[in-house]
Amino acid sequence: MHRPPNGARPRPVGAGALNRADSADYAGILIEGLPLIDTRSPSEFAQGAMPNAVNLPLMSDDERAAVGTCYKRKGQDAAIALGHELVQGDLKQSRVMAWRDFAVQHPHGYLYCFRGGLRSQIAQQWLHDAGVAYPRIQGGYKAMRQFLLQAMQSQCQQQRFLVVSGQTGCAKTRLLQGMPHAVDLEGLARHRGSAFGKRVGGQPTQIEFENTLALALMRKARALPEMLTLLEDESRLIGRLAVPEVLREQTLQAPLAVIESDLEVRVEHTYANYILHNLSEWQAHAGVELGFQYFSEELLANLASLQKRLGGYRSTLLQNVMSDALIAHSSGKPEVHRQWIRILLKEYYDPMYAYQLGLKSERVVFKGDYDAVKAYCAECRTV
């Protein structure tokens, strides 16, 4: 960094945008989606993080463990000294430069650690020494997490919901994705909600799911307070993630709008999403050949997970039909998958849905085809 010709002290990089105070405005920071530097260790970040955060840790997991042990045995001053000893020289420079690059690219962001304490203070000071003034989030991750949990509680109690239901394959998720007053639980969970719903890349942690869900509810309430919040009719679990109980209690009492759709329409929708789209995701992830192999193994494993519910005869039948379809698919005939999809919908998912809908029939306020339900949902207001 060059000193100005008049001998004045150098101005921090991006000072005009970066010269902001530390903040505890969790709602503003999170709802606006401001970029965040998470200075916690990688293992802490992996357990759960804030939306829009990147992990640029002050210390690695091993370094953090060593400092923690030192703190317990010798106290804070010794732990701080050990931290500076472990993170110095080129290692320190590389971490500071990573923060600096992020700060310059995202001048309106913030940094945080777990409690808004020493780690974020040290990172902030080192950044300042490198010519960048970058604000911290007061209270850190812990305070933001508590804020989101409280927001989830209050939003679920204050907002009014309409639940969109319908047989498997009737395009409930597609309907919600086109509605600005909807919260797509399956999208947030990165899972399609059924035994065949796994997505490439896996699901977020339970904590991350709850964080993004709370934030989605807050954004919806702030942007469209006059509209009912639309949700898809989900079970307790979406993949391995649990729908928060406070939200589930509300959805179990909310009115239902039911999409009615012909079997063949649902076969086509299921084929497009669970076969063509899933395969494209796998092949984008692993290449054409390996992608098809992983896709095939996943399909067979998903079907096997339903063996007890399907019973011996139907399970064996579907395994044979699916195996034949995969062979045909590998020869350029993916449409053969429609055979097992049709059987599974008609003989397994449809009866199960009919039973479940019968238990909540008194909550149904509207029925119709896809377009009719879409039009109904588009006009659902709180008053």
C-alpha positions as CSV (number, residue, x, y, z in Angstrom):
1,M,0.0,0.0,0.0
2,H,1.5,3.3,-1.1
3,R,1.7,6.4,1.1
4,P,0.0,9.5,-0.4
5,P,2.5,12.1,-1.7
6,N,1.6,14.6,1.0
7,G,2.8,12.2,3.7
8,A,-0.7,11.7,5.2
9,R,-1.4,8.3,6.6
10,P,-2.8,5.8,4.1
11,R,-6.6,5.5,4.1
12,P,-7.9,1.9,4.6
13,V,-8.8,0.1,1.4
14,G,-12.5,0.8,0.6
15,A,-12.8,3.0,3.7
16,G,-15.8,4.9,2.2
17,A,-17.8,1.7,2.2
18,L,-16.1,-0.2,5.0
19,N,-16.0,2.5,7.7
20,R,-19.0,1.1,9.5
21,A,-19.6,0.3,13.2
22,D,-20.0,-3.2,14.7
23,S,-23.6,-4.2,14.7
24,A,-26.2,-6.2,16.5
25,D,-28.9,-5.6,13.8
26,Y,-29.4,-9.3,13.2
27,A,-32.6,-8.8,11.3
28,G,-31.2,-6.2,8.9
29,I,-28.0,-8.1,8.3
30,L,-29.7,-11.5,7.7
31,I,-32.8,-10.3,5.8
32,E,-30.7,-8.2,3.4
33,G,-28.4,-11.2,2.8
34,L,-25.2,-9.4,3.5
35,P,-22.0,-11.3,2.9
36,L,-20.4,-12.7,6.1
37,I,-17.0,-14.0,7.1
38,D,-17.3,-16.9,9.6
39,T,-14.0,-17.0,11.5
40,R,-14.8,-20.1,13.5
41,S,-13.0,-23.4,12.8
42,P,-14.0,-25.6,9.9
43,S,-15.7,-28.2,12.2
44,E,-17.8,-25.5,13.9
45,F,-18.8,-24.2,10.5
46,A,-19.8,-27.6,9.3
47,Q,-22.2,-28.1,12.2
48,G,-24.2,-25.1,11.1
49,A,-23.6,-21.6,9.8
50,M,-25.5,-18.5,8.8
51,P,-26.8,-18.0,5.3
52,N,-24.5,-16.1,3.1
53,A,-21.5,-16.9,5.2
54,V,-18.1,-18.3,4.0
55,N,-15.7,-20.0,6.3
56,L,-12.4,-18.2,6.5
57,P,-11.2,-19.4,9.9
58,L,-8.8,-17.7,12.3
59,M,-7.6,-21.2,13.4
60,S,-7.8,-24.7,12.1
61,D,-9.5,-27.4,14.1
62,D,-6.2,-28.6,15.5
63,E,-5.0,-25.1,16.4
64,R,-8.3,-24.3,18.1
65,A,-8.1,-27.6,20.1
66,A,-4.6,-26.7,21.3
67,V,-5.6,-23.2,22.3
68,G,-8.7,-24.5,24.1
69,T,-6.6,-27.0,26.1
70,C,-4.1,-24.3,27.0
71,Y,-7.0,-22.0,28.1
72,K,-8.3,-24.7,30.5
73,R,-4.9,-25.4,32.0
74,K,-3.2,-22.0,32.0
75,G,-5.8,-19.3,31.4
76,Q,-6.7,-16.8,28.8
77,D,-3.4,-14.9,28.5
78,A,-1.5,-18.1,27.8
79,A,-4.1,-19.3,25.3
80,I,-3.9,-16.0,23.4
81,A,-0.1,-16.2,23.4
82,L,-0.3,-19.7,22.0
83,G,-2.7,-18.7,19.4
84,H,-0.4,-16.0,18.1
85,E,2.5,-18.5,18.2
86,L,0.5,-21.0,16.1
87,V,-0.8,-18.4,13.6
88,Q,2.1,-16.3,12.5
89,G,4.3,-15.6,9.5
90,D,3.2,-16.8,6.2
91,L,0.2,-18.7,7.7
92,K,-1.1,-15.5,9.3
93,Q,-0.5,-13.6,6.1
94,S,-2.4,-16.0,4.0
95,R,-5.4,-15.9,6.3
96,V,-5.4,-12.1,6.5
97,M,-5.2,-11.9,2.7
98,A,-8.2,-14.2,2.4
99,W,-10.2,-11.9,4.7
100,R,-8.9,-8.8,2.9
101,D,-9.8,-10.2,-0.5
102,F,-13.3,-11.0,0.7
103,A,-13.8,-7.6,2.4
104,V,-12.7,-5.7,-0.7
105,Q,-15.1,-7.8,-2.9
106,H,-17.9,-7.5,-0.3
107,P,-17.5,-4.0,1.2
108,H,-21.0,-4.1,3.0
109,G,-20.4,-7.4,4.8
110,Y,-19.5,-8.3,8.4
111,L,-17.3,-10.9,10.2
112,Y,-18.2,-12.9,13.2
113,C,-16.9,-15.7,15.5
114,F,-18.9,-17.9,17.9
115,R,-19.7,-15.3,20.6
116,G,-18.4,-12.1,19.1
117,G,-15.3,-12.4,21.3
118,L,-11.6,-12.8,20.9
119,R,-11.4,-14.5,17.5
120,S,-13.5,-11.9,15.6
121,Q,-11.7,-9.1,17.5
122,I,-8.3,-10.5,16.5
123,A,-9.4,-11.0,12.9
124,Q,-10.8,-7.4,12.8
125,Q,-7.6,-6.0,14.2
126,W,-5.4,-7.9,11.8
127,L,-7.6,-6.7,8.9
128,H,-7.2,-3.2,10.2
129,D,-3.5,-3.6,10.3
130,A,-3.6,-4.7,6.7
131,G,-5.5,-1.5,5.7
132,V,-9.1,-2.7,5.8
133,A,-11.7,-1.6,8.4
134,Y,-14.3,-4.3,8.6
135,P,-17.2,-4.5,11.1
136,R,-18.0,-7.3,13.5
137,I,-21.4,-8.8,14.4
138,Q,-21.8,-8.3,18.1
139,G,-22.6,-11.5,20.0
140,G,-21.4,-13.5,17.0
141,Y,-22.9,-16.7,15.7
142,K,-24.5,-17.7,19.0
143,A,-26.5,-14.5,19.2
144,M,-27.7,-14.7,15.6
145,R,-28.7,-18.3,16.0
146,Q,-30.8,-17.4,19.1
147,F,-32.3,-14.5,17.2
148,L,-33.4,-16.9,14.4
149,L,-34.8,-19.5,16.8
150,Q,-36.9,-16.8,18.4
151,A,-37.9,-15.4,15.0
152,M,-39.0,-18.9,14.0
153,Q,-41.2,-19.1,17.1
154,S,-42.8,-15.7,16.6
155,Q,-43.3,-16.0,12.8
156,C,-45.0,-19.4,13.1
157,Q,-47.3,-18.0,15.8
158,Q,-48.1,-14.8,13.9
159,Q,-48.3,-15.9,10.3
160,R,-51.3,-17.6,8.7
161,F,-50.7,-20.6,6.4
162,L,-52.3,-22.4,3.5
163,V,-51.0,-25.9,2.8
164,V,-50.9,-27.1,-0.7
165,S,-51.6,-30.9,-1.0
166,G,-52.1,-33.4,-3.7
167,Q,-51.1,-36.8,-4.9
168,T,-47.4,-37.6,-5.6
169,G,-46.4,-36.1,-8.9
170,C,-49.1,-33.4,-9.1
171,A,-46.4,-30.6,-9.2
172,K,-47.0,-29.1,-5.8
173,T,-43.4,-27.9,-5.6
174,R,-43.5,-26.3,-9.0
175,L,-46.6,-24.4,-8.0
176,L,-45.0,-23.1,-4.8
177,Q,-41.8,-22.0,-6.7
178,G,-43.9,-19.6,-8.8
179,M,-45.5,-17.9,-5.8
180,P,-43.8,-15.0,-4.0
181,H,-45.7,-15.7,-0.8
182,A,-44.6,-19.4,-0.6
183,V,-41.8,-21.0,1.4
184,D,-40.4,-24.0,-0.4
185,L,-39.5,-26.4,2.4
186,E,-38.1,-29.0,0.0
187,G,-36.0,-26.5,-1.7
188,L,-34.5,-25.3,1.7
189,A,-34.0,-29.0,2.7
190,R,-32.5,-29.9,-0.7
191,H,-34.7,-33.0,-0.9
192,R,-37.8,-33.8,-2.8
193,G,-39.6,-35.2,0.2
194,S,-40.1,-38.8,-0.9
195,A,-38.1,-42.0,-0.7
196,F,-36.7,-41.0,-4.1
197,G,-36.1,-37.4,-3.1
198,K,-32.4,-37.4,-2.5
199,R,-30.4,-34.7,-4.4
200,V,-26.9,-34.7,-5.5
201,G,-24.7,-33.0,-2.9
202,G,-26.8,-34.1,0.0
203,Q,-28.8,-32.0,2.5
204,P,-27.8,-29.2,4.8
205,T,-27.4,-29.7,8.5
206,Q,-30.5,-29.5,10.7
207,I,-29.2,-26.2,12.1
208,E,-28.6,-24.7,8.6
209,F,-32.1,-25.8,7.5
210,E,-33.7,-24.1,10.6
211,N,-31.6,-21.0,10.0
212,T,-32.6,-20.6,6.3
213,L,-36.3,-21.5,7.1
214,A,-36.5,-18.9,9.9
215,L,-35.0,-16.3,7.5
216,A,-37.4,-17.3,4.7
217,L,-40.4,-16.8,7.0
218,M,-39.1,-13.4,8.1
219,R,-38.6,-12.2,4.5
220,K,-42.0,-13.4,3.4
221,A,-43.7,-11.7,6.4
222,R,-41.9,-8.4,5.7
223,A,-42.4,-8.4,2.0
224,L,-46.0,-9.7,1.7
225,P,-47.7,-9.4,5.1
226,E,-51.1,-9.4,3.6
227,M,-50.8,-12.8,2.0
228,L,-51.2,-16.2,3.5
229,T,-47.9,-18.1,3.6
230,L,-48.0,-21.1,1.3
231,L,-46.4,-24.4,2.3
232,E,-46.3,-27.9,0.8
233,D,-48.0,-30.7,2.7
234,E,-45.0,-32.4,4.2
235,S,-44.5,-35.2,6.7
236,R,-42.4,-34.7,9.9
237,L,-39.2,-35.5,8.0
238,I,-37.9,-34.2,4.7
239,G,-35.2,-36.7,4.0
240,R,-33.3,-36.7,7.3
241,L,-34.3,-33.2,8.3
242,A,-37.1,-32.6,10.7
243,V,-39.6,-29.8,10.1
244,P,-39.4,-27.7,13.3
245,E,-42.2,-28.6,15.7
246,V,-43.4,-25.1,16.1
247,L,-44.1,-24.9,12.3
248,R,-45.5,-28.4,12.1
249,E,-48.1,-27.6,14.8
250,Q,-49.3,-24.7,12.6
251,T,-49.4,-26.7,9.4
252,L,-51.4,-29.5,11.0
253,Q,-54.2,-27.0,11.7
254,A,-53.9,-24.9,8.5
255,P,-56.5,-25.1,5.7
256,L,-55.6,-27.3,2.6
257,A,-55.8,-26.5,-1.1
258,V,-55.7,-29.9,-3.0
259,I,-54.4,-30.3,-6.5
260,E,-56.3,-33.0,-8.4
261,S,-54.4,-34.5,-11.3
262,D,-54.7,-37.5,-13.6
263,L,-52.4,-40.5,-13.2
264,E,-50.7,-40.0,-16.6
265,V,-50.0,-36.4,-15.9
266,R,-48.4,-37.3,-12.7
267,V,-46.4,-40.1,-14.3
268,E,-45.0,-37.6,-16.8
269,H,-44.1,-35.1,-14.1
270,T,-42.4,-37.8,-12.0
271,Y,-40.5,-39.1,-15.0
272,A,-39.3,-35.6,-15.9
273,N,-38.1,-34.8,-12.3
274,Y,-37.0,-38.0,-10.8
275,I,-35.5,-39.5,-14.0
276,L,-34.4,-36.9,-16.5
277,H,-33.6,-34.1,-14.1
278,N,-32.0,-36.4,-11.5
279,L,-29.8,-38.0,-14.1
280,S,-28.7,-34.7,-15.4
281,E,-27.7,-33.6,-11.9
282,W,-25.7,-36.8,-11.4
283,Q,-24.0,-36.5,-14.8
284,A,-23.1,-32.9,-14.2
285,H,-21.6,-34.0,-10.9
286,A,-19.7,-37.1,-11.9
287,G,-19.6,-37.3,-15.7
288,V,-21.8,-39.2,-18.2
289,E,-20.8,-42.8,-17.3
290,L,-20.2,-42.5,-13.6
291,G,-23.2,-40.3,-13.3
292,F,-25.5,-42.9,-14.8
293,Q,-24.0,-45.5,-12.5
294,Y,-24.6,-43.5,-9.4
295,F,-28.1,-42.5,-10.6
296,S,-28.9,-46.2,-11.2
297,E,-27.6,-47.3,-7.8
298,E,-29.5,-44.5,-6.1
299,L,-32.8,-45.5,-7.8
300,L,-32.4,-49.2,-6.8
301,A,-31.4,-48.3,-3.2
302,N,-34.4,-46.0,-2.9
303,L,-36.8,-48.7,-4.0
304,A,-35.2,-51.2,-1.7
305,S,-35.9,-48.8,1.3
306,L,-39.6,-49.4,0.6
307,Q,-39.4,-53.1,0.6
308,K,-41.2,-53.7,3.9
309,R,-44.0,-51.3,3.0
310,L,-44.5,-52.7,-0.5
311,G,-44.5,-56.3,0.5
312,G,-42.6,-59.1,-1.1
313,Y,-44.5,-59.5,-4.3
314,R,-44.7,-55.8,-5.3
315,S,-41.2,-55.1,-4.2
316,T,-39.8,-57.9,-6.4
317,L,-42.0,-56.9,-9.3
318,L,-40.9,-53.3,-9.1
319,Q,-37.2,-54.2,-8.8
320,N,-37.5,-56.3,-11.9
321,V,-39.3,-53.6,-13.9
322,M,-36.9,-50.9,-12.7
323,S,-33.9,-53.0,-13.6
324,D,-35.2,-53.6,-17.0
325,A,-35.9,-49.9,-17.4
326,L,-32.3,-49.0,-16.4
327,I,-31.0,-51.4,-19.0
328,A,-33.3,-49.8,-21.6
329,H,-32.3,-46.4,-20.5
330,S,-28.6,-47.2,-21.0
331,S,-29.5,-48.1,-24.6
332,G,-31.2,-44.8,-25.2
333,K,-34.8,-45.6,-24.1
334,P,-35.4,-43.7,-20.9
335,E,-39.1,-43.6,-21.4
336,V,-39.3,-47.2,-20.2
337,H,-39.1,-45.9,-16.6
338,R,-42.7,-44.8,-16.9
339,Q,-43.7,-48.4,-16.3
340,W,-42.5,-48.7,-12.8
341,I,-43.4,-45.1,-12.0
342,R,-47.0,-45.8,-13.0
343,I,-47.1,-49.0,-10.8
344,L,-45.6,-47.3,-7.8
345,L,-47.9,-44.3,-8.0
346,K,-51.0,-46.3,-8.5
347,E,-50.4,-49.1,-6.1
348,Y,-48.3,-47.5,-3.3
349,Y,-48.4,-43.7,-3.2
350,D,-52.0,-43.1,-4.2
351,P,-53.6,-45.4,-1.6
352,M,-51.3,-43.9,1.1
353,Y,-52.3,-40.4,0.0
354,A,-56.0,-41.2,0.0
355,Y,-55.8,-42.5,3.5
356,Q,-53.9,-39.5,4.8
357,L,-56.2,-37.0,3.1
358,G,-59.2,-38.7,4.6
359,L,-57.8,-37.9,8.1
360,K,-57.7,-34.2,7.3
361,S,-60.6,-33.8,4.9
362,E,-62.3,-31.3,7.2
363,R,-59.4,-28.8,6.5
364,V,-59.9,-28.9,2.8
365,V,-61.0,-25.4,1.6
366,F,-60.4,-25.8,-2.2
367,K,-60.0,-28.5,-4.8
368,G,-59.2,-28.3,-8.4
369,D,-56.7,-29.0,-11.2
370,Y,-53.2,-27.4,-11.1
371,D,-54.2,-24.1,-12.8
372,A,-57.3,-23.7,-10.6
373,V,-55.3,-24.3,-7.4
374,K,-52.6,-21.9,-8.6
375,A,-55.2,-19.2,-9.3
376,Y,-56.7,-19.8,-5.8
377,C,-53.4,-19.6,-4.0
378,A,-52.4,-16.4,-5.9
379,E,-55.3,-14.6,-4.2
380,C,-55.1,-16.0,-0.7
381,R,-54.9,-13.1,1.7
382,T,-54.9,-12.9,5.4
383,V,-58.0,-10.7,5.4
